[in-house]
Amino acid sequence: MKTRRTPRTTLATASILNGRHELSVHSLKRRDDSFTLHYTIAPPLPDAGDTTPVLLALEAMDDIGNEYFDWGGAYGAAEGGTYTNGSISARPALAPKACEIRVRLTFLRDGEEHPCHLMLRTQAVRP
C-alpha cells in the first residue's frame, strides 16, 4: 500500500548551478539560537562518490539590518533519487521583529561559486 504524500509548501524557488537545477525552499524553522532552511534540488545533485561534491554556504540579512551567518547543513539523495533533500542553518536566531530575510546561498562546485539570492518572509514563522 502506497502512502499518500501531502504536497510540500514552497516558500521560494530559484534556478541554480547555471540553470541545470532548481532549488525549492520548503520551510524556515526558528530555533532559540538559530534558524534552518529546508530545501529540495531537482534534478538531484550528483553523488559525491561520482564527482566533486557541491558545497553550500549561507549569508543573510533581515529587513531591520541584522546579519546571519552559516552554521552548517547537510544534504543527500531523497528516496527514489529524483531530487536532493537538504537543510542549512544560520546564526544567530532570527530577530522577532524581522518581517523578511534576504538570503544568499552560495553553491561551490569544482572551485567555482554559484550564488543564489532569495527573499523569504519571516513573520508567519513561529518559534
NUFI-913455 format. One record per atom (N, C-alpha, C): x, y, z. Coordinates in steps of 0.05 Angstrom, whole numbers, plus 5000, padded with zeros to 4 digits. Example, Ala and Ser with C-alpha at 12.3 -4.5 7.8 and 13.67 -1.06 7.14 Angstrom:
BEGIN
526448865156524649105156526449345156525749555142527349795143525850015157
END
This chain:
BEGIN
501749765000500050005000501850255000501350434982502850684980501650884999503451035012502451245029502251495012500151655017499851905002501452115015502852264999504452485009502952745007503252895028502053165028503853345011502653504994504253684978505853874996508353914989510054095004509554384998509654545018509454835014512154925003512055114985514455234974514555524980516655614995516855895002518256054980520055924966521556054945522855854926523255924901524655754882526655924867528755784857530755924841532255724824533055814801534755654783537555684793539055454796541755464807543655304789546255344795548355204782548155214751548155464742547955524713545455424700543255424716540655344705540255054702542054884712541754594710540054474731539554624753537954514775536054734785533954644799532054824812532054774842532454994857532354994886529655074895528454924913525854994925526254994955525655224968525855244997523055185007522854985025520154895035519554995063521555055079520855155106523155315117522455495135524355655150523555615179525255475194524655405222526355565241525055695259526355845280527255665303529555715314530555585337531355805357531955725382532755925402535356075395537155935382539756055376540356065346538455985329539055975300536455945284536655915258534455845241535455645220533555495209534355295189532455305165533655295141532255275116532254985108529854885100529654615089529054645060530454495043530154535014530354264999529554284973530054064955531354184930532754014915534054094890533453874869532353954846531653774825532853874799533853704782534553424787536553414810536953174821538753154844541653234838543053324858545853374856547253114851549553114837551052864833551952734859552152474859553052324883555952404887556652474912559352564919561452344912560652094911562551884904563251884875561552004858561952014829563452264820563352474835564352734826565152894850566253134846566853314868564253404881564053394907561553474920560953774916558453844917557554124916557454224945558854434952558754554979556854784979555654845002553655055004554355225028554155495025554555685046552155885046551455985070549256165073550156425086549256645076549456905089546757035086545957195106543257325104543257585120541257755112540757995127537758045128536758125151533858165153533258465146530658525145529758785137530259005159531258925182531959125202534959145207536559015189539459055189541058845203539858635214541358425228542558235207545058145213546457955195546457685207546457475190546357195198548457045182549756855195551956715182551656405184552656275164552555985161553355845187551755635194552355475217552355175210552455115184552654845175550054725164550354505151547954375140548754105128546853975116547353715103545353675081546053505062544253435041544853155031542853035018543252765007540952694988541252484974539152394955536652314970534452404959531852334970531152054962529251934976528351664969527451664940528351474925527651454897529751604879531351774891533451904876532652114856530152214858529252414838529952694846530852744870531653014879533452984903534753214910536453224933534853364955535053254979533753375003535953495020535553735032537653855048536554055068538354135085537854355104540454505110540154755116542454925123541555115145543255155165542555335187544355575188543355785202544856025205544456125234546356285243546256405269546656705267545656865286544156795310541256735302539556715323536656685318535556925303533356875288532057095274530957295294531357555288530257765305527257745305525957765328523057745330521557955313522658195309521358395293521958385263523658205255524358185226521958075211521258195189519058105172520057955147522358035137523557905114526557855118527557655105530357605106531357555077533557695070534857665044537057455048536857245034538757015037540456995012543056965016544956904994545956625000545256434983546356164983548456144962550856064969552956034950553655744947553355644923554055364917556855364905558555204916561355184907561654914893562154924867562454674851564954694834566754504836569254504821570754764822570854884846572355134850570955384841568555364831567055594820564655654839564255904845562055994862559556044845557255954854554755994841552756114862552556384863550756494883547856484875546156484895543256474892542056664913540356844905539257044923536256984926535256984951532456934957531457134977528957204976527657374996525457195009525557165035523657005050522257175071519657135073518057265094518357105119518657255142519157115167516857145187515057345183513157395204511157165209510656995190508856775193510156535207512856545210514356325221514356355251513456155265513356165295515856025307516656115330518955985343518255695351
END
